[in-house]
Amino acid sequence: MLFRSARGGAGKSHLAQVLHARVCQRRATVRLEAAADLRPFLEMARPDRPALLQALAAQLGATRTAEPAEVVRAQLAGQRWLLLIDGTDELTGRERKQLASDLDWWARSELPQPHVVRLERPGNEAKAPQRPTGDAIFELPELSCSVVDAYWQRRFPEAGPGDKALAWRTRHLLSRQVTEGGCQYVAMATWRDAQLVADLADDASKGQDDLPERPTRADLYGYWAAHRLGDRKSTRLNS
């Protein structure tokens, strides 16, 4: 099963967290962050000890002297378990090819077989080996205007602060919409975007340095980071 999103911040990692939390009570579940958990083992891989096997054993608590395959068998024997791999789009083409090879190796092995769920951005299939991507592919769409508006209503439930936040958003042109095929906000296409813009609106109400009238995406992230570093005089990371 493969979940895809066109942009970072659409909620893939959050979805992985939710799946892990909900499924782990009913089925053994292992979650791997591709770059953080898998990449360190890629250079140490051997034909009989692929990187995926070593990374999974480490997540299951294996010591340095333990045999990875034995750790997997001991903890997952007799189970149809779930493997969540998040952020495979962060790997290089060579690393993605190695992951695909490791998954093929696992499917041919006598180790307990998982259901595999990968979360990534689209476009990687052209760089990966020509092989089936999964039994099902789900595209995570950009947020609709109604979803963003509902989120803002939860963030600013009182009329006064809510009206001020919406006025601030409009003044900085962050309420621009695209209506082809449904309504979406240009600057708030993903959950990360919507949360960041709401944070900045809240910052402005508390006296933090405000944005330029027509902020770029770099401005949004730069001001957000500067505010959280606690330096009100420095509104840009490089100022």
C-alpha positions in Angstrom: 0.0 0.0 0.0 1.4 3.4 -1.0 0.3 6.8 0.2 1.4 9.8 -1.8 1.3 13.6 -1.6 2.4 16.2 -4.1 3.8 18.5 -1.4 5.7 18.1 1.9 3.5 19.0 4.9 0.4 17.3 3.6 0.3 15.0 6.5 2.1 11.8 5.5 4.1 11.6 8.7 1.1 12.4 10.8 -0.8 9.7 9.0 2.0 7.3 9.8 1.8 8.2 13.5 -2.0 7.7 13.5 -1.7 4.3 11.7 0.9 3.2 14.1 -1.1 4.3 17.2 -4.3 2.7 16.0 -2.9 -0.6 14.5 -0.3 -1.4 17.1 -2.9 -2.4 19.7 -4.2 -5.1 17.3 -1.2 -6.1 15.3 2.6 -6.0 15.7 3.7 -2.7 14.0 7.2 -1.4 13.2 7.7 2.2 11.9 10.8 3.2 10.0 11.9 6.8 9.1 13.7 6.1 5.9 16.5 8.6 6.3 17.0 8.4 10.0 16.4 4.6 10.6 17.3 3.0 7.3 20.1 5.1 5.8 22.7 4.3 8.6 22.6 0.6 7.7 22.9 1.0 3.9 26.7 1.1 3.9 26.9 -1.9 6.3 24.6 -4.1 4.3 25.6 -7.6 3.1 23.8 -10.0 0.9 22.8 -12.1 3.9 22.1 -9.0 6.1 20.4 -6.3 4.1 19.9 -2.9 5.4 16.2 -3.3 5.9 16.7 -6.4 8.1 19.3 -4.6 10.3 17.2 -1.5 10.6 14.1 -3.5 11.7 16.1 -5.5 14.2 17.4 -2.3 15.7 13.8 -1.0 16.0 13.0 -4.2 17.8 15.7 -3.6 20.3 18.5 -5.8 18.9 22.0 -5.5 20.5 25.1 -5.2 18.4 26.0 -8.8 18.9 22.5 -10.2 18.2 21.8 -11.8 14.9 19.1 -9.6 13.2 17.2 -12.4 11.6 16.9 -14.2 14.9 15.6 -11.0 16.6 12.9 -10.7 13.9 11.9 -14.3 14.2 11.7 -14.2 18.0 9.5 -11.2 18.1 7.4 -11.6 14.9 7.1 -15.3 14.4 3.6 -16.5 13.5 2.4 -12.9 12.9 1.3 -11.0 9.9 2.7 -7.7 11.0 2.7 -4.1 9.6 5.7 -2.3 8.4 5.4 1.5 8.0 8.1 3.2 6.0 7.9 7.0 6.1 9.8 9.4 3.9 11.1 7.2 1.2 11.2 10.2 -1.1 14.0 11.6 1.1 16.3 8.8 0.0 18.6 9.1 -3.0 17.8 7.1 -6.2 20.5 4.5 -5.3 19.1 4.2 -1.7 15.5 3.7 -3.0 16.8 1.0 -5.4 18.5 -0.7 -2.4 15.2 -0.5 -0.4 13.3 -2.1 -3.3 15.9 -4.8 -3.5 15.7 -5.4 0.3 11.9 -5.7 0.1 12.2 -8.2 -2.7 14.8 -10.2 -0.6 12.4 -10.2 2.3 9.5 -11.4 0.2 11.6 -14.4 -0.8 12.9 -15.2 2.6 11.5 -17.4 5.3 11.2 -14.4 7.7 7.7 -13.4 9.0 6.1 -11.5 6.1 4.7 -8.0 6.7 2.0 -5.8 5.2 4.1 -2.9 3.9 2.8 0.7 3.9 5.1 3.3 2.3 4.5 7.1 2.5 6.2 9.3 -0.1 5.7 12.1 -2.6 4.9 11.1 -6.2 7.5 11.0 -8.9 9.8 8.4 -7.4 8.4 5.6 -9.5 10.3 6.8 -12.5 13.6 6.6 -10.6 13.0 3.3 -8.9 13.3 -0.2 -10.4 10.3 -1.2 -12.6 8.4 -3.2 -10.1 4.8 -3.1 -8.6 4.4 -0.2 -6.3 1.7 -1.8 -4.1 -1.7 -3.3 -3.9 -3.3 0.1 -3.5 -2.2 3.7 -4.0 -3.8 6.6 -2.2 -3.1 10.2 -3.2 -3.3 12.7 -0.3 -5.0 15.8 -1.8 -4.2 19.4 -0.9 -6.4 20.9 1.7 -9.7 22.4 0.6 -10.8 25.9 1.7 -13.5 24.4 3.9 -11.0 22.2 5.8 -8.6 25.2 6.3 -11.5 27.4 7.5 -12.6 24.7 9.9 -9.1 24.4 11.3 -8.9 28.2 11.8 -12.2 28.2 13.5 -10.8 25.7 16.0 -7.6 27.8 16.4 -9.5 31.0 16.9 -12.9 30.1 18.4 -13.8 33.5 19.8 -15.2 36.1 17.4 -12.9 39.0 18.3 -9.5 37.2 17.9 -10.9 35.1 15.0 -12.0 38.3 13.1 -8.6 39.9 13.7 -6.8 36.7 12.6 -8.8 36.6 9.4 -8.2 40.3 8.7 -4.5 39.8 9.2 -4.5 36.8 6.8 -6.4 38.9 4.2 -4.1 41.9 4.6 -1.0 39.7 3.8 -2.7 38.1 0.8 -2.7 34.7 2.5 -6.4 34.2 1.6 -5.8 34.0 -2.1 -7.7 31.0 -3.6 -7.5 28.7 -6.5 -10.9 27.4 -7.6 -10.1 25.1 -10.5 -11.4 21.7 -9.5 -12.3 22.9 -6.0 -11.3 25.7 -3.7 -7.8 25.7 -2.2 -5.7 28.5 -0.6 -2.5 29.2 -2.4 -0.5 29.7 0.8 -2.2 27.0 2.9 -2.2 23.9 0.7 -1.0 21.5 3.4 -1.5 21.0 7.1 2.0 22.3 7.8 1.2 25.5 5.9 -2.1 26.1 7.6 -0.6 25.6 11.0 2.3 27.9 10.3 0.1 30.7 9.0 -2.2 30.4 12.0 0.8 30.5 14.3 2.0 33.7 12.6 -1.5 35.3 13.0 -1.4 34.4 16.7 2.2 35.9 16.9 1.0 39.1 15.3 -1.8 39.5 17.9 0.8 39.1 20.7 3.1 41.8 19.3 5.7 39.8 17.5 7.2 41.4 14.4 4.8 41.3 11.6 5.3 40.0 8.0 5.9 42.2 5.0 2.7 43.0 3.1 3.4 40.4 0.4 5.3 37.6 2.1 7.0 34.9 0.1 7.1 31.3 1.3 10.6 31.9 2.6 9.3 34.9 4.5 6.6 32.8 6.2 9.1 30.2 7.4 11.8 32.7 8.2 9.5 34.8 10.4 8.0 31.7 12.1 11.5 30.4 13.0 12.7 33.8 14.2 9.7 34.2 16.5 10.4 30.8 18.0 14.0 31.6 18.5 12.7 34.4 20.8 14.4 37.3 19.0 11.7 39.9 18.2 14.2 42.3 16.7 15.4 39.8 14.2 12.5 38.9 11.9 14.6 37.0 9.4 17.1 34.2 10.0 19.9 36.1 8.2 19.1 39.6 9.2 
